[in-house]
Amino acid sequence: MSTTDTMSTTTEQPLRSGFLLGVMIGAAAGSLAALLLTPKSGKTLRNDLKDKAQTLQSKGQEWLQTAKEAAGNAAQAYKEQSGRLLDKAHEVADRASEVTHEAISRTADAVAGTEDAAHRAVDKTADTAHQTLDGAERTIKSTG
């Protein structure tokens, strides 16, 4: 579908809705005019008006019920969707927490291993230095 087709479909939708609303209003006005302009006795006219009013009230209640059901369905769908999104957000947050804890644990293990290696290197260097000093001291005593 081209952009021209999309635009014409988009602009035709409100026109169709407006046209249908106009037809419905015109039909109601025509029915009312026919009732009022038809020569009938007062009692017959009142009964006809009463019947038409009851019909309109019944249609209005049907439309109201349909609108309530649609709103209820939309609210339920929204509630279910938001619940699923919240569950997913909790899962993502829990997974992020797990990954963070794993990274902290691995970092702590690496630091501890590095710290131990550093202590061993310092101890070995100190031992070597002491041995060198002891050797130098023996050399000085033996020559002197």
N, C-alpha and C positions, 0 to 999 in steps of 0.2 A: 504494500500500500504506500503510495507516494505521500509527500507532505500535503499536497493539494487535496488528496482524498481524505486524509486525516482531518484537515481543517474543515472541509465541507461536512464531514460526519459530525464533527464537534459543534459546528454552528447549526446544523440541521436539528440536533437533539432538542435544544431549547425551543426552536420554532415548532417542532412537532408537539412538545408538551403544551406550549401556549395555544396551539391550534386546537388540541383536544380539550383543553380547559374552556376555550371559547365555544366549542361545540356543545359541551355539557351545560354551560351557562345559558347558551341560546336555546337549548332544548327545554330547560327548566322555565325560562322566560316565556317560551312559546306555549308550553303546557299551562302556565298560569294565565296567560292572555286568553287562551282558548276557554279555560274554565270561567273566567270573568266575563267574557264577551258572549258566551253562549246563553241564549235566553232560557233561563231555568227559574223555578220558584226559589224563594229564599231558603227554604228548608233543604231542597235538593242541592243548591249551591253550597250551603254550609256543610252538608254531608260530603260532597265532593272535595271541598277544601280540606275538611277534616281527614278524609282518606289520603289525599295527597300529602298533607302534613305528616301523617303517620308513616307513609311510605318514605318520605324524605328523612324522617327521624330514624326509621329502621335502617336505611342506607347509611346514614351518618354514624349510627352505632356500629354497623358492620365495618365501616372504614376505620373507626376509632379502634375497634378490637383488632383489626388487621395491623394497624400502626403500633398498637401496644405489643402484639406478638412479635412484630419485626424488631421493635426496640428491645424487647426481652431477649430475643435470639442474639441480637448484636451485643448486648451487654454480657450475655453468657459466653459468647465467642471471645470477647475482649478479656473477660475474667480468665478463661482457660488459657488463652495465648499469653497473657501477662504472667500467669502461674508457671507456664513452661519456660518463659524467658527468665523468670526469677530463679527457677531450678537450675537452668543452664549457667546463670551468673554465679550461683553458689558453687557449682562444679568447677568452673574456671578459677574462682577464688581459692577453692580448696587445692586444686592442682598447682596453682602458683605458690601457695604456701608450702606444699610438699617439695616442689623443685627448689625453693629458697632454702628450706631446711637441709635438703640433700647437699646443696652447694656449700652451705655453712659447715656442715659436717666434713665434707671433703677438704675444704680449706683448712679447717682446724686440724685434721689428720696430717695434711701436708706441712702445716706450720710446725706441728709437734715433731714430725720426722726431720724437718730441717733443723729444728732446735737441737734435737739429739745429735745430729751429725755435726753441728757447730760445736757443741760441747766436747764431742770426741776429738774434733780437730784441734780445739784449744788445748785440751789435755795432752794430746800427742805432741803439739808444738811446745808446750811447757816441759814435757818429759825430755824432748830432744834438746831444748835449751839447757835444762839442768844437767843432762849428760855432757853436753858440750862444755858447760862451765866446770863440771867436775873434772873432765879431761884436761881443760886448760889449767885448773888449779893443781892437778897432779904434775903436769908438765912444769909448771912454775916451781913447785916444791922440789922436784927432782933436779932441776938445773940450778937451783939457787942456793 
